[in-house]
Amino acid sequence: VRKDEPERPRHEHGHAVGVDPERSASAELVIRQQFAKMITKSLELPVTEGDICPFLDVQKSTPGSYVDPTDVLYPDHYVAVCAAHGITEGKTATTFDPFANISRYQVITMVVRAI
């Protein structure tokens, strides 16, 4: 799945992570933990530090080791909310494979589960 939105890049929405605002992100693939954030924010689901991620391979956002210093809830709390709402599942009961490119099938499945 590619990130495409020519009129207004996703980083302006606050949905994409790790995208340099000075260059186009349209050719970059979206990874599973990024899509968890995108869909959670799109649905305006509340995300708090109290949302605990059940997957051991998702990096915990803790002071001094934030994946995205502009969003201290990313990635584990977004993944936790997606899992709690039944929008996403792990690869196993304890792994999520957060850095894998998300497939079209996974995107469609998550969107259908979300509605």
N, C-alpha and C positions, 0 to 999 in steps of 0.2 A: 504494500500500500504506500502510495507516495503522498507527501504533504503538498497540496496544490491549493493556492488561494491567491491569485494574482493581484486582486485589488487591495487586499489587506492580509499580510502575512500572519500566520498563526501565533507567532511570538507576541504580536500586538494584542491578541486575545488573552494571552497569558496561559495558553494551553500547551504549547510546545516547550520542550526543555532542551537545553544544550544546543540551541540554534543561535548562531551569531546574527544579530539583527541587521548587520551590514551586508550580508550575502543571502542569496536565495536558498531556501531550504527545500525547494521543489524536487530536487533530485535525491534527497536523502530518504532512506527508509525509516519507518517508524518502528521502534522496538516495543515489546509488550508492556513494559512499565510506563512508557510515554503514553500509549493508548489508554491505559488505565486512568491516567490523569486526565487525558482529553475527554473521555466519555463521562467521567465523574464530574468534571467542571461543566460540561455541556448540559448535563442533567441537573446541575445546581444542587448536587447532593452535599450535605454538610460533611466536612472532613475535619477531624480534630486529632490532637495528640493521643487521645484516648482510644482511637481506632488502631487496634493491634493487628499487624499482619501475621497470618498463620504460616507463611512460607519462609523457610530458613535461608533461602538464597537471595532474598530481597534485602538490599542494604538498609539498615536502620538509620533514620535521620536523627542524629544526635549532635549536640553542640560541638563544634570543631570539626565535624566530618559530614557536613551537609552536602548532598549531591548537587543541590541547587541552592546557594545561599539566599536567593531571592524568594524561595519557597521552602521553608523548613519542614513542611509536611511531605515533601517529595523524596523518595518514591513510596516508602512503605505504607504510609497512611492512606494514600489513594488506592493502592492495591488492596489494602484491607477493606476499604469501603466497597470496592467492586466485588470482592469475594463475599462480603457480608450480605450484599444485595442480590447475590446469585448471578451477577453479570459476567463474572469470569471464574474460571477454575484453574487450578494449578496443573502442571504436567503430571505431578503426583500429589499425594496428600500434603507433602511438606516442601515441594519445590514448585517454583513458578516459571523459571527460565526467563528472568526479567530482561536480559539483553538480546534475546532472540528477536529477529525481525518478525513482526506480526503478519500473519497470512490474511489473505482476503477472506477465507473461510472463518478465521477467528474474529475478524472485524464484523462480518455479517452476523455471526452467532452472538457476539456481545451486544450488538445493536438490537437484535430481536429480543434477547433476554431483557434488555433495558426498557423495552416498550411493553 
